[in-house]
């Protein structure tokens, strides 16, 4: 608007209008100049004008009464100086003798009056229609009392959206603040009552006018253009001190900003130290005593948040004033600088007001205090925005540094020193530090001297090259680096910021501890030294932002050190595992003579070894017979020929697997492995359909899996391993034993000399190992109980093709369980002997549970229930074994011997239970209902119809 651009008005004198030109042309030229100059502040004069009060007739007469709102708004925009000058004359609140105006006020009113006369002589409009009286109804606003206590937000909320949008663009960017109080009846700029040329009583301008019309240029510059047009923060504060100093006629001033420390304490930092307003760039003419006085006054203002107006500093009892202090400081006015939240962000102090007419000493009035407070309100908002902007800018830089450090941490480095050096080099350009040092203490620091507390030091030096910088990692001897500040940080475990140092080489320094996130111990110290100024060769003090960056570096250094320690531990453990595997491979591998003996031995036929019979049992066989039986199985299945297996490697592999089983385990030993493999071999050889369903690779996998399915069994089950928190449980979590069996199987297959899979391609080997793992994990009875329902349902369907991998995997799993449980199908003497071995193993685990956990074992593992073994065997057959063998026999008739043997053993166990009940009736406590069930089962078996109904 024209009222905001006095330069444009001065260049548009009334006489400069071209004769015959339309008045609209002049108006458009003004508008174009305004819009091109500062479109963001157009109409801000209406925003600050207190004359537009909600108590005036504007509330009862809306825009558009008698004309359109567009026309009234256009007239107001184009004639703002005319209406403003009229309002000022009508709202003069104070009368004083006609005296000479101040030069600034005289110049302003002369310009306003001249322009108003030009407007009255040739009232230009947006269109050429004649001026209606309704267009001037706005002039009657001053007939009503003006609101004097409305803040800007309150005042703006009374207007309609059209008025807000068209006349107050700054309202969208101005922070809402209830601390602005605009009152035309309370002038802020004192007018010297000495002017004789005043045509009417002296006018007092609105609070924010400063004698410059309806908007203070300084305020408008801050709110409209922002900090980017004001330069640095120091220049902004200096401009504020100069402006209010000239406005109040002060002799000197000072401005300090509040700095908040880590502990919550606040202090004032001088931005503009106390100095004469005419010599801001020169040294302060005031003594240290004066500065202490000013510091005390400003500290009081900061603490209370209230202004202090000392009309005579020597008479104020709050300050201990000496004569030399009062010689130069007479009057003092100090006000807080607050943000829109009411928080004190700074303090301004002005001293020694002088009369603008004769230069004599004067006192600061209440009007001066209000003018200064309102200016500082605007400055507080700007400073708050500056702080927000600077915080956002610093956080952006900090985020960039954090991302870069995270990227460094995520990459692999050949040494810890390189990783830490790259991290330190990340923050050095942001902090402008000349040196960055990372101190890593030694493990033993109690018995060492102070100079040798740190075992390693990483030292970096930054050299600025114009807009870029080059960072070097210097190799320094520990004796040439002073660790005293790092030692203090290591002891205090807190960040240390040394703004001053006696050492000339250390102008500024900060240290931050690097903590272990788990133990909270300090594992290193990061240090920055000598912050370089961007504007001069002098050194600066590290600020809180630098401290945060260094603390961030300390966090990432801690992660890097912990990562390095974890990698080191991992590498050491990996090396230990490799050594252990070497030892295991040596001791598990059969002796060369043993391998040669088996290799040269004549392997009997399957008929002589009786491995085609389902009644075969590996228990009780000589060791040579078990290994030869295993070799014969691979030979008769043509696996050696089909997969090009080296015969010596096969012999070594069989002997190595045999050595992998523990001899001290009663049941889950090598003999059980041979029995399981023979059962699978017998089913495959007796059933041509199975060899058709399975591929050659699947048959090889099944034979390897059955022979290794219990390798290194410890004689306890998974539940016991989980209860005792053994490493196997921590390593695998579920099916711990089965996973261990598979991994040991793979270890043996990879062992030198036992590599029977060397003839397979990579794809075949991968597929084979997958089948082996699935097969071994299927021997976990928990897995069997979960999957058998699906198998039983599939078996009840007619014409199952077994072509899908899912169906074949299910069939392989059931056949693995059938082979694993085949001891229940052996002839009765063998079954009875094997059952006693199983009970021995189970009872031993029960004894361990009773001793270690102080709990009663389950019945099958409770030695006190040894006499109930026949009953438990019958339950085991009925619940686990019989349904499986019945389904397998239904699918494959050749496997019916397994079902028949299971049924016979059930009869024998049931008969044994009846005999024991008769002999030991007094010692056995049996549930009568359970006994009736057993008796009923016996009668059913005798009629040969009970099992068929299952």
GITACOR-V499946 format. One line per field, one symbol per residue. phi: phi as a letter, one per 30 degrees, with the letter a starting at -180 (. if undefined). burial: + if it has 16 or more other ideal C-beta (glycine too) atoms within 10 Angstrom, else -. Layout:
phi = ???
burial = ???
This chain:
phi = .edcbddddddcdeddddeiddeddddddddddddddaddcdideddcddddcddddddccddjdjadddddddddddbdddddddddddcdcbcbedbdddeddddddddddedddddddbddbdbcdddcdddcdddddddcdcdcbcdeddddddddddddddcbddddcdddbdddbcbddbdccdcddbdccddaeeccdeecdhicidadedddddddciddcciddddddddddddddddciddaaabbcdcccddjdcbccdcbdeadddbddcdddcdddddddddddddddddcibdbbcdbddcdddbdccdddddccccbbbbdccddciddcabcbbbhdbdddciddbcdcddeddddddddddddddddddddddddddddddddddddddddddcdbdadddddddddddcdddchddbbbcccdddccdccdddcdcdbbccbbcbdbidcbcccccdbdedccdcdddddddddibdcbcdbbddddcdbabbbdccdddciddcabcbcbiddddcbddcccdcddddddddddddddddddddddddddddddddddddddddddddddddddddddddddddddddddiddddddbddjddddddddddddeddddhddddchdddddddddddddeddddddcdcdbdddddddddddddddddbddddddcdddddddddddddcdbdidcibcdddddddhdeddddcibheddddddddddeddcdejcddcddcddddddddddddddddddddddddddcddddddddddciddhddddddddddddddddddcdddcdeeeddddddddddeddddddddddddchbdddedccddcddceedddddddddcdeeddddddddbddcdeddddddddddddddddddddddbddcccbdedddddddddddddddhbddddd
burial = ++++++--+--+----+-----+--++--++-++---+--+++++++++++++--+++----+---+---++++++++++++++++++--+------++-++--+--++-++-+++-++----+++--------+-++--++---++--+-+--++-++---++-++++++--+--+-++++++-++++++++++--+---+++++++++++++++-+++++++--+--+--+--++++++++++-++++++++++++---------+--+++++++--+---+-+--+++-+++-+++-++----++++--+-----+-+---++-+++++++++++++---++++++++++--+-----+-+--++++++++++++++++++++-------+--++--++-++--++------++-++++++++++-++++++++++++-----------++--++++++--------+-+-------+++-+++-++----++++-------++++++++++------+++++++++++------++-++-++++++-++++++++++--+-------------------++--+++---++--+----+--+--++++-+-++++-+---+++++++++++++-++--+-++--+++++++++++++---+++++++++++++++++++++++--+--++--++++++++++++++++++++++-++------++--+--+++++++++++-+++-+-+++++--+------+++-++++++++++--++--++--+--++------+----++++++++++++++++++++---+++-++-+++-+++-++-+++------+--+++--+--++++++++++--++++++++++-++-++++++-++++++++++-++--++----------------+--++--+-----+---
